[in-house]
């Protein structure tokens, strides 16, 4: 087991931003696109942002994941990201939410203003 722990420890990222469920985050990921065929095939890398509410964080170590939910054109979209993945360029915390639960699954059933999370007050 110690060998597995050593391998997992080497895969952890050092630059992970602290955030928790209820926070609004902007996750910038690196997308690799291939265009053309044959000799004219080119590979292009670009950044794509996904901004939304963190509804859960689970796992430990290199297997830790978090799920972000946003509303796009009236449809709820959820995306799960591995926290220590090399495709994640940056995680920015836009605002901190004041919630009492670790998993915010109840947000899925809410619509409009009811789906909002209170902002954390600075004391």
N, CA, C and O atoms as a printed pandas DataFrame, in Angstrom:
     atom_number atom_name residue_name chain_id  residue_number  x_coord  y_coord  z_coord
0              1         N          UNK        A               1    0.808   -1.197    0.000
1              2        CA          UNK        A               1    0.000    0.000    0.000
2              3         C          UNK        A               1    0.854    1.266    0.000
3              4         O          UNK        A               1    0.430    2.294   -0.528
4              5         N          UNK        A               2    2.035    1.206    0.578
5              6        CA          UNK        A               2    2.876    2.396    0.633
6              7         C          UNK        A               2    3.342    2.813   -0.762
7              8         O          UNK        A               2    3.523    4.002   -1.024
8              9         N          UNK        A               3    3.534    1.848   -1.652
9             10        CA          UNK        A               3    3.954    2.182   -3.012
10            11         C          UNK        A               3    2.847    2.922   -3.752
11            12         O          UNK        A               3    3.111    3.877   -4.481
12            13         N          UNK        A               4    1.603    2.475   -3.561
13            14        CA          UNK        A               4    0.465    3.131   -4.196
14            15         C          UNK        A               4    0.310    4.549   -3.644
15            16         O          UNK        A               4    0.056    5.483   -4.405
16            17         N          UNK        A               5    0.461    4.715   -2.333
17            18        CA          UNK        A               5    0.363    6.039   -1.727
18            19         C          UNK        A               5    1.432    6.982   -2.266
19            20         O          UNK        A               5    1.167    8.163   -2.490
20            21         N          UNK        A               6    2.640    6.460   -2.474
21            22        CA          UNK        A               6    3.721    7.294   -3.001
22            23         C          UNK        A               6    3.428    7.742   -4.431
23            24         O          UNK        A               6    3.707    8.884   -4.794
24            25         N          UNK        A               7    2.869    6.845   -5.241
25            26        CA          UNK        A               7    2.523    7.202   -6.625
26            27         C          UNK        A               7    1.413    8.246   -6.635
27            28         O          UNK        A               7    1.484    9.222   -7.382
28            29         N          UNK        A               8    0.389    8.046   -5.809
29            30        CA          UNK        A               8   -0.710    9.009   -5.750
30            31         C          UNK        A               8   -0.239   10.366   -5.244
31            32         O          UNK        A               8   -0.686   11.398   -5.745
32            33         N          UNK        A               9    0.645   10.381   -4.271
33            34        CA          UNK        A               9    1.166   11.630   -3.727
34            35         C          UNK        A               9    1.929   12.418   -4.784
35            36         O          UNK        A               9    1.909   13.649   -4.782
36            37         N          UNK        A              10    2.603   11.708   -5.687
37            38        CA          UNK        A              10    3.366   12.394   -6.739
38            39         C          UNK        A              10    2.452   13.028   -7.783
39            40         O          UNK        A              10    2.879   13.928   -8.507
40            41         N          UNK        A              11    1.199   12.573   -7.873
41            42        CA          UNK        A              11    0.265   13.102   -8.861
42            43         C          UNK        A              11   -0.555   14.279   -8.349
43            44         O          UNK        A              11   -1.307   14.879   -9.117
44            45         N          UNK        A              12   -0.428   14.623   -7.072
45            46        CA          UNK        A              12   -1.196   15.722   -6.516
46            47         C          UNK        A              12   -0.658   17.062   -7.004
47            48         O          UNK        A              12    0.549   17.245   -7.163
48            49         N          UNK        A              13   -1.584   18.000   -7.239
49            50        CA          UNK        A              13   -1.204   19.351   -7.644
50            51         C          UNK        A              13   -0.960   20.191   -6.405
51            52         O          UNK        A              13   -1.604   20.003   -5.373
52            53         N          UNK        A              14   -0.026   21.114   -6.520
53            54        CA          UNK        A              14    0.313   21.990   -5.403
54            55         C          UNK        A              14   -0.510   23.275   -5.429
55            56         O          UNK        A              14   -0.693   23.907   -4.389
56            57         N          UNK        A              15   -1.010   23.673   -6.599
57            58        CA          UNK        A              15   -1.633   24.981   -6.779
58            59         C          UNK        A              15   -3.164   24.932   -6.739
59            60         O          UNK        A              15   -3.820   25.695   -7.448
60            61         N          UNK        A              16   -3.731   24.063   -5.936
61            62        CA          UNK        A              16   -5.189   23.925   -5.864
62            63         C          UNK        A              16   -5.760   25.024   -4.968
63            64         O          UNK        A              16   -5.303   25.216   -3.842
64            65         N          UNK        A              17   -6.755   25.737   -5.474
65            66        CA          UNK        A              17   -7.424   26.803   -4.732
66            67         C          UNK        A              17   -8.385   26.187   -3.717
67            68         O          UNK        A              17   -9.029   25.178   -4.001
68            69         N          UNK        A              18   -8.479   26.794   -2.536
69            70        CA          UNK        A              18   -9.406   26.313   -1.515
70            71         C          UNK        A              18  -10.822   26.777   -1.855
71            72         O          UNK        A              18  -11.059   27.970   -2.040
72            73         N          UNK        A              19  -11.746   25.847   -1.935
73            74        CA          UNK        A              19  -13.156   26.146   -2.151
74            75         C          UNK        A              19  -13.979   25.027   -1.549
75            76         O          UNK        A              19  -13.456   23.956   -1.240
76            77         N          UNK        A              20  -15.279   25.281   -1.381
77            78        CA          UNK        A              20  -16.163   24.296   -0.757
78            79         C          UNK        A              20  -17.514   24.317   -1.453
79            80         O          UNK        A              20  -17.777   25.218   -2.250
80            81         N          UNK        A              21  -18.376   23.347   -1.172
81            82        CA          UNK        A              21  -19.711   23.369   -1.767
82            83         C          UNK        A              21  -20.449   24.656   -1.397
83            84         O          UNK        A              21  -20.360   25.132   -0.265
84            85         N          UNK        A              22  -21.173   25.209   -2.363
85            86        CA          UNK        A              22  -21.869   26.470   -2.162
86            87         C          UNK        A              22  -21.135   27.646   -2.773
87            88         O          UNK        A              22  -21.724   28.708   -2.979
88            89         N          UNK        A              23  -19.855   27.470   -3.065
89            90        CA          UNK        A              23  -19.080   28.540   -3.690
90            91         C          UNK        A              23  -19.351   28.582   -5.186
91            92         O          UNK        A              23  -19.597   27.552   -5.813
92            93         N          UNK        A              24  -19.304   29.778   -5.748
93            94        CA          UNK        A              24  -19.385   29.938   -7.193
94            95         C          UNK        A              24  -17.959   30.003   -7.708
95            96         O          UNK        A              24  -17.180   30.857   -7.286
96            97         N          UNK        A              25  -17.615   29.103   -8.619
97            98        CA          UNK        A              25  -16.252   29.033   -9.140
98            99         C          UNK        A              25  -16.242   29.134  -10.660
99           100         O          UNK        A              25  -17.233   28.852  -11.334
100          101         N          UNK        A              26  -15.098   29.542  -11.169
101          102        CA          UNK        A              26  -14.869   29.587  -12.610
102          103         C          UNK        A              26  -13.697   28.645  -12.884
103          104         O          UNK        A              26  -12.561   28.926  -12.500
104          105         N          UNK        A              27  -13.982   27.532  -13.548
105          106        CA          UNK        A              27  -12.976   26.523  -13.839
106          107         C          UNK        A              27  -12.524   26.712  -15.288
107          108         O          UNK        A              27  -13.336   26.628  -16.210
108          109         N          UNK        A              28  -11.249   26.964  -15.485
109          110        CA          UNK        A              28  -10.698   27.097  -16.832
110          111         C          UNK        A              28   -9.993   25.800  -17.174
111          112         O          UNK        A              28   -9.060   25.384  -16.487
112          113         N          UNK        A              29  -10.456   25.155  -18.261
113          114        CA          UNK        A              29   -9.854   23.894  -18.675
114          115         C          UNK        A              29   -9.218   24.049  -20.052
115          116         O          UNK        A              29   -9.566   24.951  -20.814
116          117         N          UNK        A              30   -8.303   23.175  -20.350
117          118        CA          UNK        A              30   -7.605   23.203  -21.632
118          119         C          UNK        A              30   -8.242   22.171  -22.559
119          120         O          UNK        A              30   -8.270   20.978  -22.256
120          121         N          UNK        A              31   -8.749   22.647  -23.689
121          122        CA          UNK        A              31   -9.395   21.790  -24.688
122          123         C          UNK        A              31   -8.421   21.581  -25.831
123          124         O          UNK        A              31   -7.826   22.539  -26.324
124          125         N          UNK        A              32   -8.253   20.338  -26.256
125          126        CA          UNK        A              32   -7.409   20.014  -27.398
126          127         C          UNK        A              32   -8.306   19.595  -28.542
127          128         O          UNK        A              32   -9.082   18.647  -28.418
128          129         N          UNK        A              33   -8.202   20.310  -29.672
129          130        CA          UNK        A              33   -9.024   20.019  -30.837
130          131         C          UNK        A              33   -8.131   19.614  -32.005
131          132         O          UNK        A              33   -7.071   20.200  -32.230
132          133         N          UNK        A              34   -8.571   18.622  -32.728
133          134        CA          UNK        A              34   -7.872   18.193  -33.935
134          135         C          UNK        A              34   -8.746   18.549  -35.133
135          136         O          UNK        A              34   -9.930   18.210  -35.161
136          137         N          UNK        A              35   -8.175   19.225  -36.117
137          138        CA          UNK        A              35   -8.924   19.603  -37.314
138          139         C          UNK        A              35   -8.203   19.074  -38.543
139          140         O          UNK        A              35   -6.987   18.884  -38.522
140          141         N          UNK        A              36   -8.951   18.836  -39.613
141          142        CA          UNK        A              36   -8.364   18.348  -40.858
142          143         C          UNK        A              36   -8.172   16.847  -40.841
143          144         O          UNK        A              36   -8.427   16.175  -39.842
144          145         N          UNK        A              37   -7.714   16.338  -41.978
145          146        CA          UNK        A              37   -7.458   14.910  -42.104
146          147         C          UNK        A              37   -6.120   14.692  -42.798
147          148         O          UNK        A              37   -5.630   15.564  -43.516
148          149         N          UNK        A              38   -5.551   13.544  -42.581
149          150        CA          UNK        A              38   -4.304   13.168  -43.258
150          151         C          UNK        A              38   -3.142   14.078  -42.919
151          152         O          UNK        A              38   -2.874   14.352  -41.749
152          153         N          UNK        A              39   -2.444   14.552  -43.961
153          154        CA          UNK        A              39   -1.265   15.401  -43.770
154          155         C          UNK        A              39   -1.634   16.795  -43.269
155          156         O          UNK        A              39   -0.801   17.485  -42.681
156          157         N          UNK        A              40   -2.861   17.204  -43.497
157          158        CA          UNK        A              40   -3.286   18.553  -43.119
158          159         C          UNK        A              40   -3.917   18.589  -41.726
159          160         O          UNK        A              40   -4.619   19.539  -41.381
160          161         N          UNK        A              41   -3.667   17.573  -40.950
161          162        CA          UNK        A              41   -4.223   17.492  -39.606
162          163         C          UNK        A              41   -3.438   18.426  -38.681
163          164         O          UNK        A              41   -2.210   18.371  -38.615
164          165         N          UNK        A              42   -4.171   19.280  -37.972
165          166        CA          UNK        A              42   -3.549   20.188  -37.017
166          167         C          UNK        A              42   -4.199   20.007  -35.653
167          168         O          UNK        A              42   -5.382   19.684  -35.545
168          169         N          UNK        A              43   -3.408   20.219  -34.632
169          170        CA          UNK        A              43   -3.899   20.122  -33.266
170          171         C          UNK        A              43   -3.838   21.517  -32.656
171          172         O          UNK        A              43   -2.798   22.176  -32.671
172          173         N          UNK        A              44   -4.978   21.952  -32.120
173          174        CA          UNK        A              44   -5.080   23.285  -31.555
174          175         C          UNK        A              44   -5.513   23.175  -30.100
175          176         O          UNK        A              44   -6.413   22.402  -29.774
176          177         N          UNK        A              45   -4.881   23.939  -29.236
177          178        CA          UNK        A              45   -5.257   23.966  -27.826
178          179         C          UNK        A              45   -5.868   25.323  -27.510
179          180         O          UNK        A              45   -5.382   26.363  -27.956
180          181         N          UNK        A              46   -6.946   25.292  -26.731
181          182        CA          UNK        A              46   -7.585   26.537  -26.320
182          183         C          UNK        A              46   -8.127   26.383  -24.907
183          184         O          UNK        A              46   -8.279   25.270  -24.404
184          185         N          UNK        A              47   -8.415   27.512  -24.277
185          186        CA          UNK        A              47   -8.952   27.508  -22.923
186          187         C          UNK        A              47  -10.458   27.700  -22.976
187          188         O          UNK        A              47  -10.962   28.489  -23.775
188          189         N          UNK        A              48  -11.172   26.980  -22.125
189          190        CA          UNK        A              48  -12.620   27.121  -22.038
190          191         C          UNK        A              48  -12.996   27.233  -20.564
191          192         O          UNK        A              48  -12.519   26.465  -19.728
192          193         N          UNK        A              49  -13.865   28.207  -20.257
193          194        CA          UNK        A              49  -14.268   28.444  -18.875
194          195         C          UNK        A              49  -15.638   27.834  -18.616
195          196         O          UNK        A              49  -16.504   27.832  -19.490
196          197         N          UNK        A              50  -15.822   27.322  -17.418
197          198        CA          UNK        A              50  -17.098   26.772  -16.968
198          199         C          UNK        A              50  -17.358   27.381  -15.599
199          200         O          UNK        A              50  -16.670   27.050  -14.633
200          201         N          UNK        A              51  -18.345   28.269  -15.506
201          202        CA          UNK        A              51  -18.623   28.967  -14.257
202          203         C          UNK        A              51  -19.955   28.527  -13.696
203          204         O          UNK        A              51  -20.961   28.506  -14.405
204          205         N          UNK        A              52  -19.962   28.174  -12.412
205          206        CA          UNK        A              52  -21.197   27.750  -11.785
206          207         C          UNK        A              52  -21.022   27.484  -10.298
207          208         O          UNK        A              52  -20.001   27.830   -9.703
208          209         N          UNK        A              53  -22.030   26.869   -9.714
209          210        CA          UNK        A              53  -22.085   26.590   -8.293
210          211         C          UNK        A              53  -21.519   25.198   -8.009
211          212         O          UNK        A              53  -21.886   24.229   -8.674
212          213         N          UNK        A              54  -20.636   25.100   -7.034
213          214        CA          UNK        A              54  -20.097   23.796   -6.624
214          215         C          UNK        A              54  -21.171   23.113   -5.789
215          216         O          UNK        A              54  -21.537   23.609   -4.723
216          217         N          UNK        A              55  -21.682   21.968   -6.269
217          218        CA          UNK        A              55  -22.733   21.277   -5.521
218          219         C          UNK        A              55  -22.198   20.098   -4.710
219          220         O          UNK        A              55  -22.860   19.629   -3.784
220          221         N          UNK        A              56  -21.004   19.619   -5.056
221          222        CA          UNK        A              56  -20.425   18.566   -4.217
222          223         C          UNK        A              56  -18.928   18.455   -4.456
223          224         O          UNK        A              56  -18.402   18.838   -5.500
224          225         N          UNK        A              57  -18.276   17.918   -3.450
225          226        CA          UNK        A              57  -16.858   17.600   -3.501
226          227         C          UNK        A              57  -16.717   16.242   -2.852
227          228         O          UNK        A              57  -17.227   16.033   -1.752
228          229         N          UNK        A              58  -16.038   15.313   -3.506
229          230        CA          UNK        A              58  -15.942   13.970   -2.945
230          231         C          UNK        A              58  -14.604   13.338   -3.273
231          232         O          UNK        A              58  -13.902   13.775   -4.185
232          233         N          UNK        A              59  -14.259   12.302   -2.519
233          234        CA          UNK        A              59  -13.018   11.579   -2.738
234          235         C          UNK        A              59  -11.869   12.171   -1.948
235          236         O          UNK        A              59  -12.006   13.197   -1.281
236          237         N          UNK        A              60  -10.734   11.498   -2.040
237          238        CA          UNK        A              60   -9.525   11.946   -1.357
238          239         C          UNK        A              60   -8.339   11.722   -2.261
239          240         O          UNK        A              60   -8.374   10.879   -3.158
240          241         N          UNK        A              61   -7.303   12.471   -2.025
241          242        CA          UNK        A              61   -6.057   12.292   -2.757
242          243         C          UNK        A              61   -6.193   12.609   -4.224
243          244         O          UNK        A              61   -6.871   13.567   -4.597
244          245         N          UNK        A              62   -5.557   11.815   -5.061
245          246        CA          UNK        A              62   -5.558   12.075   -6.496
246          247         C          UNK        A              62   -6.901   11.746   -7.138
247          248         O          UNK        A              62   -7.134   12.107   -8.292
248          249         N          UNK        A              63   -7.785   11.071   -6.417
249          250        CA          UNK        A              63   -9.101   10.707   -6.954
250          251         C          UNK        A              63  -10.189   11.717   -6.598
251          252         O          UNK        A              63  -11.360   11.480   -6.896
252          253         N          UNK        A              64   -9.834   12.828   -5.973
253          254        CA          UNK        A              64  -10.835   13.797   -5.537
254          255         C          UNK        A              64  -11.479   14.497   -6.734
255          256         O          UNK        A              64  -10.792   14.913   -7.667
256          257         N          UNK        A              65  -12.809   14.621   -6.693
257          258        CA          UNK        A              65  -13.553   15.277   -7.761
258          259         C          UNK        A              65  -14.499   16.314   -7.169
259          260         O          UNK        A              65  -14.823   16.277   -5.982
260          261         N          UNK        A              66  -14.935   17.237   -8.021
261          262        CA          UNK        A              66  -15.947   18.203   -7.624
262          263         C          UNK        A              66  -16.893   18.425   -8.793
263          264         O          UNK        A              66  -16.495   18.337   -9.954
264          265         N          UNK        A              67  -18.159   18.714   -8.473
265          266        CA          UNK        A              67  -19.191   18.898   -9.484
266          267         C          UNK        A              67  -19.665   20.338   -9.461
267          268         O          UNK        A              67  -19.985   20.886   -8.406
268          269         N          UNK        A              68  -19.706   20.949  -10.648
269          270        CA          UNK        A              68  -20.134   22.336  -10.805
270          271         C          UNK        A              68  -21.416   22.338  -11.626
271          272         O          UNK        A              68  -21.517   21.632  -12.629
272          273         N          UNK        A              69  -22.398   23.137  -11.198
273          274        CA          UNK        A              69  -23.691   23.223  -11.881
274          275         C          UNK        A              69  -23.923   24.651  -12.338
275          276         O          UNK        A              69  -23.689   25.602  -11.591
276          277         N          UNK        A              70  -24.385   24.792  -13.574
277          278        CA          UNK        A              70  -24.767   26.109  -14.085
278          279         C          UNK        A              70  -26.035   25.955  -14.916
279          280         O          UNK        A              70  -26.399   24.848  -15.315
280          281         N          UNK        A              71  -26.700   27.074  -15.171
281          282        CA          UNK        A              71  -27.886   27.094  -16.013
282          283         C          UNK        A              71  -27.471   27.688  -17.349
283          284         O          UNK        A              71  -27.000   28.824  -17.405
284          285         N          UNK        A              72  -27.643   26.931  -18.419
285          286        CA          UNK        A              72  -27.271   27.378  -19.754
286          287         C          UNK        A              72  -28.502   27.313  -20.657
287          288         O          UNK        A              72  -29.014   26.232  -20.948
288          289         N          UNK        A              73  -28.973   28.487  -21.097
289          290        CA          UNK        A              73  -30.154   28.595  -21.958
290          291         C          UNK        A              73  -31.369   27.913  -21.330
291          292         O          UNK        A              73  -32.145   27.251  -22.020
292          293         N          UNK        A              74  -31.526   28.082  -20.012
293          294        CA          UNK        A              74  -32.673   27.543  -19.309
294          295         C          UNK        A              74  -32.574   26.078  -18.933
295          296         O          UNK        A              74  -33.524   25.517  -18.386
296          297         N          UNK        A              75  -31.447   25.449  -19.213
297          298        CA          UNK        A              75  -31.252   24.028  -18.916
298          299         C          UNK        A              75  -30.103   23.898  -17.920
299          300         O          UNK        A              75  -29.048   24.509  -18.092
300          301         N          UNK        A              76  -30.315   23.100  -16.882
301          302        CA          UNK        A              76  -29.259   22.867  -15.902
302          303         C          UNK        A              76  -28.189   21.944  -16.463
303          304         O          UNK        A              76  -28.492   20.876  -16.996
304          305         N          UNK        A              77  -26.928   22.367  -16.338
305          306        CA          UNK        A              77  -25.797   21.589  -16.831
306          307         C          UNK        A              77  -24.847   21.341  -15.664
307          308         O          UNK        A              77  -24.442   22.277  -14.975
308          309         N          UNK        A              78  -24.495   20.084  -15.449
309          310        CA          UNK        A              78  -23.538   19.731  -14.400
310          311         C          UNK        A              78  -22.320   19.088  -15.028
311          312         O          UNK        A              78  -22.425   18.311  -15.977
312          313         N          UNK        A              79  -21.173   19.421  -14.486
313          314        CA          UNK        A              79  -19.943   18.826  -14.989
314          315         C          UNK        A              79  -19.071   18.451  -13.802
315          316         O          UNK        A              79  -18.897   19.241  -12.874
316          317         N          UNK        A              80  -18.530   17.254  -13.836
317          318        CA          UNK        A              80  -17.663   16.764  -12.773
318          319         C          UNK        A              80  -16.222   16.829  -13.243
319          320         O          UNK        A              80  -15.880   16.324  -14.312
320          321         N          UNK        A              81  -15.378   17.459  -12.428
321          322        CA          UNK        A              81  -13.964   17.625  -12.755
322          323         C          UNK        A              81  -13.103   16.869  -11.757
323          324         O          UNK        A              81  -13.382   16.917  -10.559
324          325         N          UNK        A              82  -12.064   16.171  -12.210
325          326        CA          UNK        A              82  -11.065   15.649  -11.274
326          327         C          UNK        A              82  -10.217   16.824  -10.773
327          328         O          UNK        A              82   -9.698   17.595  -11.581
328          329         N          UNK        A              83  -10.075   16.966   -9.481
329          330        CA          UNK        A              83   -9.410   18.136   -8.909
330          331         C          UNK        A              83   -7.943   18.239   -9.310
331          332         O          UNK        A              83   -7.442   19.343   -9.524
332          333         N          UNK        A              84   -7.258   17.130   -9.413
333          334        CA          UNK        A              84   -5.822   17.140   -9.691
334          335         C          UNK        A              84   -5.500   16.822  -11.150
335          336         O          UNK        A              84   -4.385   16.404  -11.460
336          337         N          UNK        A              85   -6.456   17.013  -12.038
337          338        CA          UNK        A              85   -6.269   16.721  -13.458
338          339         C          UNK        A              85   -5.361   17.752  -14.123
339          340         O          UNK        A              85   -5.426   18.935  -13.790
340          341         N          UNK        A              86   -4.510   17.317  -15.065
341          342        CA          UNK        A              86   -3.649   18.272  -15.767
342          343         C          UNK        A              86   -4.402   19.155  -16.762
343          344         O          UNK        A              86   -3.854   20.166  -17.202
344          345         N          UNK        A              87   -5.634   18.811  -17.130
345          346        CA          UNK        A              87   -6.367   19.660  -18.076
346          347         C          UNK        A              87   -6.927   20.910  -17.410
347          348         O          UNK        A              87   -7.282   21.864  -18.103
348          349         N          UNK        A              88   -7.014   20.929  -16.087
349          350        CA          UNK        A              88   -7.504   22.113  -15.383
350          351         C          UNK        A              88   -6.371   23.126  -15.285
351          352         O          UNK        A              88   -5.335   22.872  -14.670
352          353         N          UNK        A              89   -6.597   24.290  -15.913
353          354        CA          UNK        A              89   -5.598   25.355  -15.852
354          355         C          UNK        A              89   -5.715   26.153  -14.566
355          356         O          UNK        A              89   -4.720   26.436  -13.898
356          357         N          UNK        A              90   -6.967   26.517  -14.226
357          358        CA          UNK        A              90   -7.149   27.434  -13.117
358          359         C          UNK        A              90   -8.532   27.249  -12.506
359          360         O          UNK        A              90   -9.488   26.910  -13.204
360          361         N          UNK        A              91   -8.633   27.471  -11.207
361          362        CA          UNK        A              91   -9.913   27.489  -10.514
362          363         C          UNK        A              91   -9.965   28.805   -9.743
363          364         O          UNK        A              91   -9.150   29.047   -8.853
364          365         N          UNK        A              92  -10.935   29.654  -10.095
365          366        CA          UNK        A              92  -11.097   30.940   -9.413
366          367         C          UNK        A              92  -12.382   30.901   -8.600
367          368         O          UNK        A              92  -13.419   30.463   -9.098
368          369         N          UNK        A              93  -12.323   31.353   -7.362
369          370        CA          UNK        A              93  -13.515   31.448   -6.535
370          371         C          UNK        A              93  -14.111   32.832   -6.783
371          372         O          UNK        A              93  -13.496   33.848   -6.461
372          373         N          UNK        A              94  -15.318   32.862   -7.361
373          374        CA          UNK        A              94  -16.001   34.116   -7.657
374          375         C          UNK        A              94  -16.689   34.653   -6.405
375          376         O          UNK        A              94  -16.557   35.834   -6.080
376          377         N          UNK        A              95  -17.422   33.790   -5.702
377          378        CA          UNK        A              95  -18.052   34.181   -4.447
378          379         C          UNK        A              95  -18.190   32.960   -3.549
379          380         O          UNK        A              95  -18.286   31.826   -4.020
380          381         N          UNK        A              96  -18.196   33.218   -2.248
381          382        CA          UNK        A              96  -18.336   32.135   -1.280
382          383         C          UNK        A              96  -19.777   32.058   -0.821
383          384         O          UNK        A              96  -20.395   33.080   -0.523
384          385         N          UNK        A              97  -20.313   30.851   -0.764
385          386        CA          UNK        A              97  -21.688   30.650   -0.346
386          387         C          UNK        A              97  -21.783   30.232    1.107
387          388         O          UNK        A              97  -20.866   29.615    1.649
388          389         N          UNK        A              98  -22.904   30.573    1.736
389          390        CA          UNK        A              98  -23.140   30.228    3.125
390          391         C          UNK        A              98  -24.142   29.077    3.163
391          392         O          UNK        A              98  -25.352   29.304    3.136
392          393         N          UNK        A              99  -23.640   27.839    3.225
393          394        CA          UNK        A              99  -24.488   26.650    3.220
394          395         C          UNK        A              99  -24.132   25.771    4.411
395          396         O          UNK        A              99  -23.057   25.904    4.997
396          397         N          UNK        A             100  -25.048   24.870    4.763
397          398        CA          UNK        A             100  -24.835   23.988    5.905
398          399         C          UNK        A             100  -24.681   22.539    5.506
399          400         O          UNK        A             100  -24.561   21.674    6.373
400          401         N          UNK        A             101  -24.682   22.256    4.241
401          402        CA          UNK        A             101  -24.611   20.875    3.771
402          403         C          UNK        A             101  -23.371   20.657    2.923
403          404         O          UNK        A             101  -22.814   21.606    2.370
404          405         N          UNK        A             102  -22.946   19.421    2.822
405          406        CA          UNK        A             102  -21.792   19.077    1.999
406          407         C          UNK        A             102  -22.201   18.762    0.565
407          408         O          UNK        A             102  -21.414   18.949   -0.362
408          409         N          UNK        A             103  -23.423   18.289    0.382
409          410        CA          UNK        A             103  -23.931   17.957   -0.947
410          411         C          UNK        A             103  -25.205   18.771   -1.180
411          412         O          UNK        A             103  -26.163   18.659   -0.416
412          413         N          UNK        A             104  -25.214   19.581   -2.221
413          414        CA          UNK        A             104  -26.332   20.489   -2.472
414          415         C          UNK        A             104  -27.230   19.963   -3.586
415          416         O          UNK        A             104  -27.533   20.684   -4.537
416          417         N          UNK        A             105  -27.653   18.714   -3.470
417          418        CA          UNK        A             105  -28.491   18.115   -4.500
418          419         C          UNK        A             105  -29.863   18.776   -4.596
419          420         O          UNK        A             105  -30.500   18.714   -5.647
420          421         N          UNK        A             106  -30.325   19.402   -3.527
421          422        CA          UNK        A             106  -31.642   20.024   -3.522
422          423         C          UNK        A             106  -31.717   21.203   -4.501
423          424         O          UNK        A             106  -32.813   21.601   -4.896
424          425         N          UNK        A             107  -30.597   21.753   -4.886
425          426        CA          UNK        A             107  -30.554   22.881   -5.839
426          427         C          UNK        A             107  -31.103   22.443   -7.198
427          428         O          UNK        A             107  -31.641   23.267   -7.937
428          429         N          UNK        A             108  -30.976   21.170   -7.534
429          430        CA          UNK        A             108  -31.460   20.674   -8.825
430          431         C          UNK        A             108  -32.957   20.878   -8.995
431          432         O          UNK        A             108  -33.421   21.100  -10.114
432          433         N          UNK        A             109  -33.719   20.810   -7.917
433          434        CA          UNK        A             109  -35.175   20.931   -7.977
434          435         C          UNK        A             109  -35.645   22.379   -7.910
435          436         O          UNK        A             109  -36.816   22.656   -8.172
436          437         N          UNK        A             110  -34.759   23.303   -7.566
437          438        CA          UNK        A             110  -35.140   24.705   -7.418
438          439         C          UNK        A             110  -35.030   25.424   -8.763
439          440         O          UNK        A             110  -34.221   25.058   -9.616
440          441         N          UNK        A             111  -35.877   26.470   -8.937
441          442        CA          UNK        A             111  -35.889   27.242  -10.176
442          443         C          UNK        A             111  -35.842   28.720   -9.832
443          444         O          UNK        A             111  -36.443   29.147   -8.847
444          445         N          UNK        A             112  -35.136   29.503  -10.631
445          446        CA          UNK        A             112  -35.115   30.956  -10.473
446          447         C          UNK        A             112  -34.437   31.413   -9.196
447          448         O          UNK        A             112  -33.356   30.942   -8.843
448          449         N          UNK        A             113  -35.103   32.355   -8.497
449          450        CA          UNK        A             113  -34.518   32.924   -7.283
450          451         C          UNK        A             113  -34.362   31.894   -6.175
451          452         O          UNK        A             113  -33.478   32.026   -5.329
452          453         N          UNK        A             114  -35.205   30.878   -6.168
453          454        CA          UNK        A             114  -35.124   29.843   -5.127
454          455         C          UNK        A             114  -33.846   29.024   -5.242
455          456         O          UNK        A             114  -33.434   28.385   -4.274
456          457         N          UNK        A             115  -33.214   29.034   -6.409
457          458        CA          UNK        A             115  -32.010   28.239   -6.630
458          459         C          UNK        A             115  -30.742   28.968   -6.193
459          460         O          UNK        A             115  -29.638   28.441   -6.328
460          461         N          UNK        A             116  -30.905   30.173   -5.671
461          462        CA          UNK        A             116  -29.733   30.930   -5.240
462          463         C          UNK        A             116  -29.228   30.447   -3.887
463          464         O          UNK        A             116  -29.974   29.873   -3.094
464          465         N          UNK        A             117  -27.951   30.692   -3.644
465          466        CA          UNK        A             117  -27.322   30.381   -2.367
466          467         C          UNK        A             117  -26.913   31.700   -1.744
467          468         O          UNK        A             117  -26.401   32.578   -2.438
468          469         N          UNK        A             118  -27.135   31.857   -0.423
469          470        CA          UNK        A             118  -26.755   33.089    0.256
470          471         C          UNK        A             118  -25.250   33.291    0.192
471          472         O          UNK        A             118  -24.479   32.332    0.234
472          473         N          UNK        A             119  -24.847   34.541    0.089
473          474        CA          UNK        A             119  -23.424   34.876    0.095
474          475         C          UNK        A             119  -22.933   34.867    1.547
475          476         O          UNK        A             119  -23.670   35.213    2.471
476          477         N          UNK        A             120  -21.677   34.466    1.724
477          478        CA          UNK        A             120  -21.102   34.449    3.065
478          479         C          UNK        A             120  -20.783   35.881    3.482
479          480         O          UNK        A             120  -20.159   36.631    2.730
480          481         N          UNK        A             121  -21.214   36.251    4.681
481          482        CA          UNK        A             121  -20.971   37.607    5.176
482          483         C          UNK        A             121  -19.614   37.665    5.858
483          484         O          UNK        A             121  -19.234   36.767    6.609
484          485         N          UNK        A             122  -18.894   38.743    5.578
485          486        CA          UNK        A             122  -17.602   38.961    6.239
486          487         C          UNK        A             122  -17.851   39.678    7.558
487          488         O          UNK        A             122  -18.489   40.730    7.589
488          489         N          UNK        A             123  -17.349   39.109    8.639
489          490        CA          UNK        A             123  -17.586   39.699    9.962
490          491         C          UNK        A             123  -16.389   40.470   10.420
491          492         O          UNK        A             123  -16.401   41.038   11.512
